[in-house]
Amino acid sequence: MAGRVAGKKIFVTGAAQGLGAAIARVVAAEGAKVALADINQGGVEALARDLNTQHGAGAAFAYALDVTREEQWIATLEAANAAMGGISGLVNNAGVAGGKGGVEEMELETFRKVMSVNVDSVFLGAKHAIKYLAQNQPGSIVNISSIAGLIASWNTPAYNASKAAVWLLSKNIALYCAKKGLDVRSNSIHPTFIDTPILDPLRGMFGKDEAEAKLARQVPLGRIGKPDDIALAGLYLLSDESRFVTGAELKVDGGISAM
Ligand SMILES: NC(=O)c1ccc[n+]([C@@H]2O[C@H](COP(=O)([O-])OP(=O)(O)OC[C@H]3O[C@@H](n4cnc5c(N)ncnc54)[C@H](O)[C@@H]3O)[C@@H](O)[C@H]2O)c1
């Protein structure tokens, strides 16, 4: 049976661990080729080896990429396009949680660093990948925002601002591609707390069980999410099942934003 993304060629950033790795695993299992990009080169190489063992040689390719660096984006997309025989999907997933503290306490340098990793990455990825997606229509861009891009907290100014920017930039990209007459969609996913290493600082502060229980108490469904909860949303947006969905935000948040 053909997979849900059979024949697709998908470029995933921040793919060494967490949500990026989960998305890569799910789409590879559903028939796509994947290009795995991350500043953690060892991490993406290990995942590529694993996926090539599971799905056959040529299923996955690994690249060192710092998503804040334009010249690296250009070179890596060119290499991935050659390796996979095209690019039809882009997942802008790499991101950092950023410093905690009120707006008066946060250093400008911290704010800029978070904006750079979380927002410049989406701008640069779209800016340089659209030409490849245009050659492989229908194309799909999936940007991993956060519920924190829709709902603020008092102590995460950089993360809130960056994820809100990803939300609207996704819509801007959707309208730009449509205006150009391209069948290239752009959507954002908004997870709440998901069980990945991004939660480790909190686990360090309160201990694993108490940290996860604290987070779970804020979620109407009473639990934190699993990486596959986000990967399956990504799979839908990367597949042709979502062919009429663009400029949308998909909240995968256990009900938090309904309150
Ligand atoms: N896990 C959650 O609770 C949660 C909730 C909402 C949104 N998100 C978002 O999901 C995305 C993935 O988060 P995660 O939980 O998997 O985090 P994670 O920390 O486990 O993984 C992030 C990955 O991004 C990579 N990365 C960081 N900076 C990079 C850079 N400059 N260039 C290239 N790669 C870089 C890291 O090496 C790492 O492999 C992020 O954008 C995050 O903001 C996560």
The ligand as an SDF file (V2000), in Angstrom:
LIG
                    3D

 44 48  0  0  0  0  0  0  0  0999 V2000
    8.2020   20.4570   23.0410 N   0  0  0  0  0  0  0  0  0  0  0  0
    7.3250   21.4140   23.3030 C   0  0  0  0  0  0  0  0  0  0  0  0
    6.7350   21.4420   24.3740 O   0  0  0  0  0  0  0  0  0  0  0  0
    7.0220   22.4610   22.2670 C   0  0  0  0  0  0  0  0  0  0  0  0
    5.8230   23.1800   22.3850 C   0  0  0  0  0  0  0  0  0  0  0  0
    5.5150   24.1610   21.4400 C   0  0  0  0  0  0  0  0  0  0  0  0
    6.3830   24.4080   20.3920 C   0  0  0  0  0  0  0  0  0  0  0  0
    7.5440   23.6950   20.3000 N   0  0  0  0  0  0  0  0  0  0  0  0
    8.4260   24.0220   19.1810 C   0  0  0  0  0  0  0  0  0  0  0  0
    8.7280   22.8380   18.4620 O   0  0  0  0  0  0  0  0  0  0  0  0
   10.0100   22.9390   17.8540 C   0  0  0  0  0  0  0  0  0  0  0  0
   10.8420   21.7200   18.2210 C   0  0  0  0  0  0  0  0  0  0  0  0
   10.9610   21.6780   19.6210 O   0  0  0  0  0  0  0  0  0  0  0  0
   11.4540   20.4010   20.4200 P   0  0  0  0  0  0  0  0  0  0  0  0
   10.5890   20.2790   21.6140 O   0  0  0  0  0  0  0  0  0  0  0  0
   11.6360   19.2420   19.5250 O   0  0  0  0  0  0  0  0  0  0  0  0
   12.8860   20.9650   20.9250 O   0  0  0  0  0  0  0  0  0  0  0  0
   14.2920   20.2500   21.0840 P   0  0  0  0  0  0  0  0  0  0  0  0
   15.1120   21.2160   21.8910 O   0  0  0  0  0  0  0  0  0  0  0  0
   14.1430   18.8660   21.5770 O   0  0  0  0  0  0  0  0  0  0  0  0
   14.8570   20.1810   19.5830 O   0  0  0  0  0  0  0  0  0  0  0  0
   15.1770   21.3290   18.8690 C   0  0  0  0  0  0  0  0  0  0  0  0
   16.1690   20.9620   17.7840 C   0  0  0  0  0  0  0  0  0  0  0  0
   16.4930   22.1700   17.0840 O   0  0  0  0  0  0  0  0  0  0  0  0
   17.8900   22.2030   16.8830 C   0  0  0  0  0  0  0  0  0  0  0  0
   18.3560   23.5870   16.7430 N   0  0  0  0  0  0  0  0  0  0  0  0
   18.4120   24.5510   17.7010 C   0  0  0  0  0  0  0  0  0  0  0  0
   18.9480   25.6770   17.2060 N   0  0  0  0  0  0  0  0  0  0  0  0
   19.2350   25.4200   15.8900 C   0  0  0  0  0  0  0  0  0  0  0  0
   19.8210   26.1730   14.8360 C   0  0  0  0  0  0  0  0  0  0  0  0
   20.2420   27.4410   15.0350 N   0  0  0  0  0  0  0  0  0  0  0  0
   19.9420   25.6100   13.6200 N   0  0  0  0  0  0  0  0  0  0  0  0
   19.5380   24.3290   13.4080 C   0  0  0  0  0  0  0  0  0  0  0  0
   18.9960   23.5530   14.3660 N   0  0  0  0  0  0  0  0  0  0  0  0
   18.8500   24.0990   15.6010 C   0  0  0  0  0  0  0  0  0  0  0  0
   18.4820   21.5150   18.1100 C   0  0  0  0  0  0  0  0  0  0  0  0
   19.8290   21.0660   17.8710 O   0  0  0  0  0  0  0  0  0  0  0  0
   17.4890   20.3900   18.3300 C   0  0  0  0  0  0  0  0  0  0  0  0
   17.8440   19.2210   17.6030 O   0  0  0  0  0  0  0  0  0  0  0  0
   10.6050   24.2680   18.3380 C   0  0  0  0  0  0  0  0  0  0  0  0
   10.3970   25.2600   17.3620 O   0  0  0  0  0  0  0  0  0  0  0  0
    9.7910   24.5680   19.5830 C   0  0  0  0  0  0  0  0  0  0  0  0
    9.7420   25.9480   19.8860 O   0  0  0  0  0  0  0  0  0  0  0  0
    7.8740   22.7290   21.2000 C   0  0  0  0  0  0  0  0  0  0  0  0
  1  2  1  0
  2  3  2  0
  2  4  1  0
  4  5  1  0
  4 44  2  0
  5  6  2  0
  6  7  1  0
  7  8  2  0
  8  9  1  0
  8 44  1  0
  9 10  1  0
  9 42  1  0
 10 11  1  0
 11 12  1  0
 11 40  1  0
 12 13  1  0
 13 14  1  0
 14 15  2  0
 14 16  1  0
 14 17  1  0
 17 18  1  0
 18 19  2  0
 18 20  1  0
 18 21  1  0
 21 22  1  0
 22 23  1  0
 23 24  1  0
 23 38  1  0
 24 25  1  0
 25 26  1  0
 25 36  1  0
 26 27  1  0
 26 35  1  0
 27 28  2  0
 28 29  1  0
 29 30  1  0
 29 35  2  0
 30 31  1  0
 30 32  2  0
 32 33  1  0
 33 34  2  0
 34 35  1  0
 36 37  1  0
 36 38  1  0
 38 39  1  0
 40 41  1  0
 40 42  1  0
 42 43  1  0
M  CHG  2   8   1  16  -1
M  END
$$$$
